[in-house]
Amino acid sequence: MRTHPPTLIKQVTAALEQHQLRGARLLVGVSGGPDSMALLHVLGLVRERLGLSVFAHGVDHGLRAEAAAELDLAEALAARHEVPFARTRIELAPGPNLLGRAREARYEVLERAALELQALVTTAHHADDRAETVLLRLLRGAGPQGLAVLPERSGAGEKARVRPMIRATRDDVERHVARHRLHVAQDPSNQDLRFLRVRVRRELMPLLKELSPGIVGHLTALADQLQEEGEPSGEAPGPLNRAQIAALQRALQRGSSAEVRVKGGRTLRLEAQAPVQGMRRGRIVTR
């Protein structure tokens, strides 16, 4: 009996719950394209059930006249779901590595906006994006650490990222867009073979899928494995500062639990346990 893949709504909900993001404040980077529109739509649908505070922010890189109208689509969808929307226009100087510089500038804008809102930067990367990025890194000679790309959650502070669609495929996203009849834009730069990522997407990936239909899953599994191998081992990774130690000590004295963020974007959690012979105890876990 043929089984149907889980819907994008189920996949995003599962990712948010796995990373304990119920009640979180999420700033979604939107462009008007199918990926970010699908994510904004899903978060709009599950926002109340998960207690989320969702915000949307679009960045016009000043490269195409159509970008403003594409962001209008995102603004309309945000309004439909009562999600606050803002946009920023930037100017990029001409020159090499245009896509890379545009990405860096976009993240700078999103990080500043997220900091003001006390929210997590949330992006619409999916599994095909992740597989393509692994291939791009391989082509550029990256080592194991460089291939551990685009995990579901990464970074800390203003560099924190959450990617709740990273387990979904491009096909999952396209099915969601079609099923819900979302009005989306198509960026013509995604067809421009002058860009290496576009050639990987349109030329290399189809060939690899022909040779190995499960290649997207294989490449994302490799990224997962390399990420796990690159994480510090042990129950308490990295040194703690005085404030973190004091917070854990206070929790232990109260017999309650506490969490502190540690290097690498990981969380160290003290879980209080029943005292033994009058001595308070706690168990340290990391995630």
C-alpha positions, -999 to 999 in steps of 0.1 A, spaced: 0 0 0 14 33 -11 20 58 18 17 95 14 46 118 27 37 139 57 24 173 48 45 204 51 24 215 81 31 183 99 68 185 91 72 221 103 51 214 135 73 184 143 105 204 139 93 232 161 82 208 188 114 187 186 134 219 193 111 230 221 100 261 202 64 262 214 57 298 224 88 311 205 92 344 188 101 337 151 112 363 125 107 347 90 128 360 62 105 363 31 110 370 -5 77 362 -22 92 330 -36 76 296 -31 98 285 -2 94 315 21 58 319 12 51 282 21 68 286 54 50 319 62 17 302 54 24 272 76 35 293 105 4 314 101 -17 283 103 -1 267 134 8 300 152 -21 299 177 -19 261 183 18 264 191 16 297 209 41 313 185 47 350 179 55 353 142 69 382 123 79 385 86 106 407 71 115 410 34 147 424 20 149 441 -14 185 439 -26 180 467 -51 190 443 -80 156 439 -98 127 462 -103 103 433 -97 115 427 -62 91 452 -46 61 436 -62 73 402 -51 75 415 -15 40 428 -19 28 392 -23 45 383 10 30 414 27 -4 404 15 0 368 28 13 381 62 -17 404 65 -41 375 57 -26 357 88 -23 389 109 15 385 109 34 419 113 54 426 82 84 449 75 107 454 46 141 468 40 157 480 8 195 478 5 220 487 -23 247 462 -34 277 474 -52 284 456 -86 312 431 -86 319 394 -81 302 369 -58 269 388 -60 247 360 -45 271 355 -16 272 393 -8 235 395 -11 230 366 13 254 382 39 236 416 36 202 400 39 212 382 71 226 414 86 192 430 81 174 400 95 197 398 125 191 434 134 154 431 131 153 399 151 174 415 179 148 443 181 120 418 183 138 394 206 130 367 180 148 339 162 158 343 126 138 317 108 146 307 72 128 286 46 157 263 36 146 228 27 163 194 21 172 201 -15 188 234 -5 209 215 20 219 188 -5 229 215 -30 250 233 -4 269 201 5 277 197 -32 288 233 -35 311 229 -5 326 198 -20 332 216 -53 351 243 -33 372 217 -14 356 219 20 365 194 47 342 175 70 333 205 92 324 226 61 300 199 49 279 199 81 257 226 67 222 240 74 211 220 105 176 225 118 189 248 145 223 265 148 241 294 163 235 314 194 226 350 202 220 372 171 235 344 150 208 319 161 189 303 132 160 279 130 151 261 97 119 242 104 115 231 67 150 215 64 136 180 65 110 187 38 119 184 1 113 209 -27 85 186 -39 69 189 -4 70 227 -7 56 227 -42 27 204 -32 19 228 -3 19 258 -26 -3 241 -51 -27 226 -26 -33 260 -9 -32 280 -41 -6 304 -28 3 333 -51 41 332 -53 68 348 -74 97 332 -93 131 349 -92 146 348 -126 181 347 -111 172 311 -100 174 302 -138 207 321 -145 234 295 -152 261 321 -146 257 313 -109 273 281 -97 244 272 -73 220 274 -103 242 251 -123 243 226 -94 205 228 -90 196 226 -127 225 205 -142 243 185 -115 213 175 -92 191 161 -120 220 139 -131 227 127 -96 190 119 -91 190 99 -123 220 79 -110 207 77 -74 171 87 -68 178 90 -30 207 114 -34 190 143 -15 185 120 15 220 107 12 236 141 12 215 155 40 223 123 61 260 130 55 255 166 67 238 153 98 265 127 105 293 153 101 275 177 124 271 151 151 308 141 148 318 178 150 299 184 182 318 183 215 315 151 235 307 147 271 279 159 294 290 195 298 307 208 266 329 238 270 337 260 300 309 278 318 311 314 329 304 325 365 268 336 357 260 302 342 275 283 371 256 305 396 224 299 377 228 261 379 238 262 415 207 282 424 185 258 405 201 228 423 196 245 457 159 251 449 155 215 436 144 229 402 157 227 366 176 253 346 190 258 311 220 278 299 233 283 264 269 271 258 294 275 230 283 262 196 246 271 200 240 241 223 219 241 255 230 226 288 202 216 310 203 207 347 175 184 357 169 183 394 166 148 410 154 135 443 179 141 472 199 112 485 208 112 522 200 150 523 223 158 494 207 175 464 214 160 430 210 170 394 216 154 360 233 174 332 221 168 297 229 188 265 211 193 232 
